[in-house]
Amino acid sequence: MHPMLNIAVRAARAGGKIIMRNFDRLDRVRVSEKSAKDFVSDVDRQAEAEIIGVLHKAYPDHGFLAEESGAHAGATADGYQWIIDPLDGTTNFLHGFPQFAVSIALSYRNRIEQAVVYNPVSQDIYTASRGAGAELNNRKIRVSSCRTLSAALLGTGLPFREGDDFDAELAVLRQFAEKTVGIRRPGAAALDLASVAAGQFDGFYESRLQAWDIAAGALLVREAGGLITDLNGGEDWLKNGSIVAAPPKLLPEMLATLKPHASAMVAGHRTTI
């Protein structure tokens, strides 16, 4: 395992311990609303501080982009930046629904090099290094061999914020529901992308995400043999927050369904990267 990836795994496990320590006492977790229907808890903040502490101790000159504390420039201009979601699936966590994850990616000069997605409930840990493949619990994983939507199980996320284009999203959902064997909406994009990498989902799409939701999962998919684009088939997924992940043979059919609605689904949204 690459040394930087090894440190990222250590950080993810440290954050996961804090999350699970609080999972059986949710009545004591303090919660606030960042915006309508978008929640943050003291557990998010504690886990993020722990993760950053582990990474900063090992790499004091690196920069950070974290969901709760924002961007922190590194001491040098060497281009390393850790992209962190300490608790992807906060709403699930707060409701006691066991589908959430720690997501950590390392970017070097705007290219994702290392990735960890850790499910602290199952203790499954997905890892990837650029050019070295992807693993689940130290075993190599590959995307599925699915070639057509008629045989595909897809993951997605649904809009929930004011200003989201519900009509466009529901139009796409209906088309995929008619064409596939099923759609799932678990509520944690990092784990959804990890599931594509492991062949558990055949594909995934979602709009209006942030960089910390998708950076690590996207590298997992690519290193597992899949493709990543935005809803138009382009490469701006990290900047515009829309993403499609699929095996090479399935991607064109997914994009053909998404492209007519892509503009409405991403209108006005930008990530903070």
N, C-alpha and C positions, 0 to 999 in steps of 0.2 A: 504494500500500500504506500502511495506517495506520502512523504512526511507531512505535507500540508493537509492532505485528506485525513490522515491519522489524527491530527489536532482537531480538525473539524468534527470528526466522529466523537472525540472526547468532549468537545463543547456541546454537541447535540445531546449526548447522554446526560450531561450535567444539567442542561435546560429541561430535559425530559423528567429528571428526578423531581425538580421543583413542581412541574405540572402534575405529576402523579401524586405527589405528597398532598396536593390540594383537591384532587379529583373526588375524594370521598368525604369532603367537607365543604361542598359548594355553597352552603348557606352562610359561610363565613368569608367568602370571597367578595372583595369590594369591586364593584362594576361601575363604569361611567360610559357615557355615550359620546363617541367622537363626532358622529353625525347621525342623522336619522337612520335607525336600524343597524348602525355600525358600532359595535361595542368593544371596549377594552377593559381588562381587569388588572388588578394588581399582580396576578399570576403572570400575565403577558409581560409586564414590566420587570418582574423579578427574574423570569426566565431569560429575558433579553439581556439584562445586566450580567447574569451569570455566564451566558454564552460569550458576550463581548469580553468579559474579564478573562476567560480562558484563552480566547484568540489573541487578545491584546498582550497578554503575558508572553505568548510564544512569538508574536510578530508585532512589536510595539510601533513599527513604522507604517503599518498598513492602515488603509482607510476603511470606513464602515458605512453601509447604507442599511439601516434597520427600521422596521415598521414603526416602532413606538418612539424611538429617539431621533430618527432622521439620519442625515448624512453627517459623517465626521471625517474630515480630511486627514490623510496620513501625514506623518512627519516628513516624509520624503515624497518626491514626485515620481516614484517608480511604477505607479499604475496599478498596484494591488488594491482591490476593494472587496470586502466581505459583504455579501447581500443576505440579510437575515430576516426570516419570519419566525419569531420565537414560539408562536402558537397559531399555526394556520388551521382555521376551523374554530375560532373562539366561540362562536354562537353554539356550535355543537358541544363544546366543552362545558359551557355555562348551563346547558340543558341536560348534562349527564349523558349525552349521546357519544359513544366512544369512537369517534372518527375525527381525529385531529393529528397534527404532526409538527415537528420542528423541521424547518427548512433552512439550509445554509449552503450558499454558493460562493466561490471565490472567482472574481473577475480579474483578469490581467490585461490591461490596455483594451478594455471593452470586449474581451472575449472570455466566456465562461470556461474555466480550467478544471475546477473541482466542484463536486456536489455531494451533499448528504441530505436525505429525507429520512427522518426517524419517526416511527410510530411508537410512542411510549407505552401504549396500551398492550400491543402485541409484542413490543420490543423488536419488531422488524426494522432493519436498517438497510436502506438503499444507498449505494455509493457509486460514484463514477469519477474517473479522471479522463480528461480529453485525450483521445487516442488509445486508451487502455481498456475500453469496454465498461460495462455497467454490471453491478452485482447486487444481489439480495442476500444478506446474511452470508457474505463471502462466497456465494455461488453465482456464476455467470448467468445473466438473464438476457432474453431476446424479446423483441416485439412479436406479436402474433403473425401468422402467415395469412391472415384474412385478406381477401382480394376484392370483395364486393360488399356493399351495404346490406344486401339481403341476408348476409351471414354474420353481420357485425353487431356486437354489443358496445354501445358508446357511453361515455361519461360526459357530463356537462355541468355547468352552473346556470342558474336562472337569475334574472334581474330581481332586485329587491329595493333599490334606492330610488328616490324621487328623481325624475329626469331620465331614467332608463326607458328605452323604447320597448315596451312590453309587446306591442303588436308585432314588431319584427322578430323578436326573440321567440314568441309563441308560434309564429308562422314557420320558422325554422324547426322548432321542436316538433310541430305537427308533421312536417315532411320527413324528418328523421324517424319519427315514431312509425310512420307508414312504411318506410323503406327498410328498417332494421329489425333485428330480433328483440331489441329493447334499448331503453335509455335509463341511465342511473344518474342521480344527483346527490352524491354523498355529502358535499359541502366543504371539502378541503382540496383545493386545486393541486397542491403539492403532492398529496397522496394519489389523486386522480392521474396525474402525469406519471408517477411512479408505477401505477397499475398498468398504464399503457406500456411502459418499459418492460414490465414483467409478463406481458401478454395476457393480463387479467381483463383489461379493457382492450378492445380492438382499436379504438380511437377516442379522442377527447377534443372538445372545443369549448371555448368560453370567451366572452368579451369583458372589458372594463375591469381587468385585473391590474395589479401592481407588480413591479419587477420582483419584489421579494416573494410573491406568490408562485412565480413560474421559473425563475432563473435556474434553480437546482433541478427541478423536474424536467426542464427542457434538455439539459445535458444528459440526464439519465436516458431519456428517450432516444436522443441522437446516438449515444454510445451503445444502446441496445439495438441499433439498426433501423430506427424509425426516422421520420422526417418531422420538422417543426417549421410552420409558417404562421403568418398572420391570416386573418379571414379572407384576404384577397390573394393569398398565395405568395406574399412578399416576405421580406426579412425584417420588417419593423416591429415584430411581435413584442420585443422587450420594451420598446418605446411607446407603442400605442396600447399595450395591455390586452390585445386580442390574440388568441393562440389556437392553432389546430395542430394536433399531434396524431400521427397515424403511421402504419406501415406504408412503404412506398407504393404498393399497388392499390391501396385503399384511399390514399390522400386525394387523388384527382376527383373521385366521386363525391367525397365530402366537400371539397371546395366548390364543385359545381352547384351544390345545394346552398352553400353559405354565401357565395359572392353576390347574388342579387340583393341580399339583405345586409351586407357587410357595412356599408356606409352608415345606415341607420343604427346599427348595433354599436358602433364605436364613436359616433358623433360627439364631439366635445370632450372626449376623455383622453387624458395623457397620464403616463406614469410619472413618478418623481425621479426617475433615473436620469 
